[in-house]
Amino acid sequence: MALIDDIHSNAKKLQKAIILPESLEERNLKAAELIDKSGFGPLMLIGDQDETNAKAKSFGVNLGDAVLIDPATDENYDLYVHKLVELRGKKGVTEDKAKELLKDPLYYAAMMVKLEKADGYVSGAIHATGDVLRPALQIIKTAPGVKTVSSFFIMILPESSPYHATREVLFFADCAVVPQPNSDQLSDIAVSTAKSFKALMPAQEPKVAMLSFSTMGSAKHEDPDKVIEAVKLVKEKAPGLMVDGEMQADAALMASVAGKKCPDSKVGGQANILVFPDLEAGNIGYKLVERLAGAAAIGPVVQGLSRPVNDLSRGCSVQDIVDTVAVTACQAAD
């Protein structure tokens, strides 16, 4: 897959420090070995050094130059405690509470990223999405001007797909984070996904289709109305971005259908970013394309945070972790 090769190559050039907080989990340790051999940059693991090394040895893993951060001996520990109290004191976080929170490697990773001791973290092999994102939302927070944290999937189409020749890759958003976005949130998702697309695929221009069961007023309902309003907001927030809608998926993807349903659209039939009206549609959509069309689905990739944090599926493979670390490194380039 050319895109993954490009992402890996870019990660090597960027040399960003990415953390795998789940340092005792077998897949993470095996991924750490591959990442170290791939030369993406200074990979970090959080945990007791002796225990981590023993686990790695038991799995036949050579961690190479991976950096082991042990909170018990880390020279920055007191700084993290102080800063966590400073950041969350108004929410009732005392020094004792901060020390308790920092026993969680995800909170420790979030503090490292917040204070620029690392560039991002990847977790979720043994944690639920809420557990992965909570420290990020509380500590790292959203990027300037962004109110909505969302996600996207990179959908890599197989050669058998009729779209492979012109669009090997599509971005689907949001499929994992925001259940029922309103118009403003939907517009944030569209703008963030376009920025993510440009960061990962700089040679291509993002073309955003805002999906609905209606195309350009063909159906009257409050659901398409939400999407219509979102399109207006996107154009205000990101002038110059190629975005259109509301439109049905076939009009977004097929020029022959777009010519009939939305002939004046510059996005119709050419979309490479599909923004779904809600999480239910997005989650169902990406899984159908993955399972029925044989597309490779990379994600969910989280966007909208001031520094990158990504969530893994608990069913992830070692290669999924490696790929997600590479994507996270590319996100940290800004």
DAWO-V147244 format. One record per residue. SS is DSSP state (~ for helix, > for strand, _ for the rest). PHI is phi in whole degrees, -180 to 180 (none if undefined). Layout:
ss->SS phi->PHI
ss->SS phi->PHI
This chain:
ss->_ phi->none
ss->~ phi->-60
ss->~ phi->-62
ss->~ phi->-62
ss->~ phi->-61
ss->~ phi->-65
ss->~ phi->-65
ss->~ phi->-62
ss->~ phi->-63
ss->~ phi->-66
ss->~ phi->-61
ss->~ phi->-63
ss->~ phi->-69
ss->~ phi->-75
ss->_ phi->54
ss->_ phi->-88
ss->_ phi->-88
ss->> phi->-114
ss->> phi->-102
ss->> phi->-110
ss->_ phi->-70
ss->_ phi->-84
ss->_ phi->-75
ss->_ phi->-101
ss->_ phi->-87
ss->~ phi->-56
ss->~ phi->-64
ss->~ phi->-65
ss->~ phi->-67
ss->~ phi->-68
ss->~ phi->-66
ss->~ phi->-59
ss->~ phi->-64
ss->~ phi->-67
ss->~ phi->-65
ss->~ phi->-62
ss->~ phi->-68
ss->~ phi->-76
ss->_ phi->76
ss->_ phi->-66
ss->_ phi->145
ss->_ phi->-75
ss->_ phi->-65
ss->> phi->-123
ss->> phi->-123
ss->> phi->-112
ss->_ phi->153
ss->_ phi->-62
ss->~ phi->-63
ss->~ phi->-63
ss->~ phi->-66
ss->~ phi->-64
ss->~ phi->-64
ss->~ phi->-65
ss->~ phi->-63
ss->~ phi->-59
ss->~ phi->-63
ss->~ phi->-65
ss->_ phi->-96
ss->_ phi->71
ss->_ phi->-102
ss->_ phi->-107
ss->_ phi->-78
ss->_ phi->56
ss->_ phi->-94
ss->_ phi->-57
ss->> phi->-94
ss->> phi->-97
ss->> phi->-104
ss->_ phi->-104
ss->_ phi->-54
ss->_ phi->-67
ss->_ phi->-122
ss->_ phi->-67
ss->_ phi->-66
ss->_ phi->-94
ss->~ phi->-56
ss->~ phi->-62
ss->~ phi->-63
ss->~ phi->-65
ss->~ phi->-60
ss->~ phi->-60
ss->~ phi->-69
ss->~ phi->-66
ss->~ phi->-63
ss->~ phi->-62
ss->~ phi->-75
ss->~ phi->-119
ss->~ phi->-57
ss->~ phi->-68
ss->~ phi->-98
ss->_ phi->91
ss->_ phi->-85
ss->_ phi->-89
ss->~ phi->-62
ss->~ phi->-65
ss->~ phi->-65
ss->~ phi->-61
ss->~ phi->-63
ss->~ phi->-67
ss->~ phi->-62
ss->_ phi->-74
ss->_ phi->-72
ss->_ phi->-82
ss->~ phi->-61
ss->~ phi->-70
ss->~ phi->-68
ss->~ phi->-64
ss->~ phi->-62
ss->~ phi->-61
ss->~ phi->-67
ss->~ phi->-62
ss->~ phi->-69
ss->~ phi->-58
ss->_ phi->-95
ss->_ phi->61
ss->_ phi->-88
ss->_ phi->-153
ss->_ phi->-102
ss->> phi->174
ss->> phi->-140
ss->> phi->-130
ss->> phi->-151
ss->_ phi->126
ss->_ phi->-63
ss->_ phi->-131
ss->_ phi->-128
ss->_ phi->-72
ss->~ phi->-55
ss->~ phi->-60
ss->~ phi->-68
ss->~ phi->-71
ss->~ phi->-84
ss->~ phi->-56
ss->~ phi->-61
ss->~ phi->-65
ss->~ phi->-68
ss->~ phi->-78
ss->~ phi->-112
ss->~ phi->-78
ss->_ phi->67
ss->> phi->-80
ss->_ phi->-69
ss->_ phi->-54
ss->_ phi->81
ss->_ phi->-108
ss->_ phi->-106
ss->_ phi->-119
ss->_ phi->-85
ss->> phi->-142
ss->> phi->-151
ss->> phi->-146
ss->> phi->-112
ss->> phi->-89
ss->> phi->-104
ss->> phi->-100
ss->_ phi->-79
ss->_ phi->-73
ss->_ phi->-62
ss->_ phi->-73
ss->_ phi->-72
ss->_ phi->-65
ss->_ phi->-97
ss->_ phi->-58
ss->_ phi->-65
ss->_ phi->-106
ss->_ phi->-145
ss->_ phi->-66
ss->> phi->-126
ss->> phi->-125
ss->> phi->-105
ss->> phi->-111
ss->> phi->-146
ss->_ phi->-93
ss->_ phi->-116
ss->_ phi->-148
ss->_ phi->-119
ss->_ phi->-100
ss->_ phi->-64
ss->_ phi->-131
ss->_ phi->-66
ss->_ phi->-83
ss->~ phi->-60
ss->~ phi->-65
ss->~ phi->-64
ss->~ phi->-63
ss->~ phi->-68
ss->~ phi->-61
ss->~ phi->-61
ss->~ phi->-64
ss->~ phi->-65
ss->~ phi->-63
ss->~ phi->-68
ss->~ phi->-63
ss->~ phi->-66
ss->~ phi->-64
ss->~ phi->-59
ss->~ phi->-65
ss->~ phi->-69
ss->~ phi->-95
ss->_ phi->-135
ss->_ phi->-62
ss->_ phi->-81
ss->_ phi->-115
ss->_ phi->-95
ss->_ phi->-67
ss->> phi->-129
ss->> phi->-102
ss->> phi->-106
ss->> phi->-93
ss->> phi->-84
ss->_ phi->-161
ss->_ phi->-89
ss->_ phi->-123
ss->_ phi->-122
ss->_ phi->51
ss->_ phi->86
ss->_ phi->-69
ss->_ phi->-132
ss->_ phi->-108
ss->_ phi->-168
ss->~ phi->-66
ss->~ phi->-68
ss->~ phi->-61
ss->~ phi->-58
ss->~ phi->-61
ss->~ phi->-70
ss->~ phi->-59
ss->~ phi->-65
ss->~ phi->-62
ss->~ phi->-61
ss->~ phi->-59
ss->~ phi->-68
ss->~ phi->-60
ss->~ phi->-64
ss->~ phi->-75
ss->~ phi->-78
ss->_ phi->-138
ss->_ phi->-58
ss->_ phi->98
ss->_ phi->-70
ss->> phi->-77
ss->> phi->-143
ss->> phi->-156
ss->> phi->154
ss->> phi->-74
ss->> phi->-152
ss->_ phi->-76
ss->~ phi->-61
ss->~ phi->-68
ss->~ phi->-69
ss->~ phi->-71
ss->~ phi->-104
ss->_ phi->-111
ss->~ phi->-61
ss->~ phi->-64
ss->~ phi->-75
ss->~ phi->-60
ss->~ phi->-62
ss->~ phi->-94
ss->~ phi->-92
ss->_ phi->-149
ss->_ phi->-62
ss->_ phi->-93
ss->_ phi->-79
ss->_ phi->-85
ss->_ phi->-104
ss->_ phi->-52
ss->_ phi->78
ss->_ phi->-129
ss->_ phi->-62
ss->_ phi->-117
ss->> phi->-128
ss->> phi->-111
ss->> phi->-103
ss->_ phi->-85
ss->_ phi->-71
ss->_ phi->-158
ss->~ phi->-66
ss->~ phi->-60
ss->~ phi->-64
ss->~ phi->-65
ss->~ phi->-67
ss->~ phi->-64
ss->~ phi->-62
ss->~ phi->-68
ss->~ phi->-71
ss->~ phi->-65
ss->~ phi->-66
ss->~ phi->-65
ss->~ phi->-83
ss->~ phi->-89
ss->~ phi->-97
ss->_ phi->75
ss->_ phi->-74
ss->> phi->-87
ss->> phi->-110
ss->> phi->-107
ss->> phi->146
ss->> phi->-72
ss->> phi->-97
ss->> phi->-82
ss->> phi->-140
ss->_ phi->104
ss->> phi->-82
ss->_ phi->-69
ss->_ phi->-141
ss->> phi->-74
ss->> phi->-136
ss->> phi->-128
ss->> phi->-105
ss->_ phi->-95
ss->_ phi->-73
ss->_ phi->-68
ss->_ phi->-99
ss->_ phi->-65
ss->_ phi->-96
ss->~ phi->-58
ss->~ phi->-66
ss->~ phi->-58
ss->~ phi->-66
ss->~ phi->-59
ss->~ phi->-63
ss->~ phi->-68
ss->~ phi->-63
ss->~ phi->-64
ss->~ phi->-62
ss->~ phi->-63
ss->~ phi->-61
ss->~ phi->-67
ss->~ phi->-63
ss->_ phi->-79
ss->_ phi->-70
ss->_ phi->-67
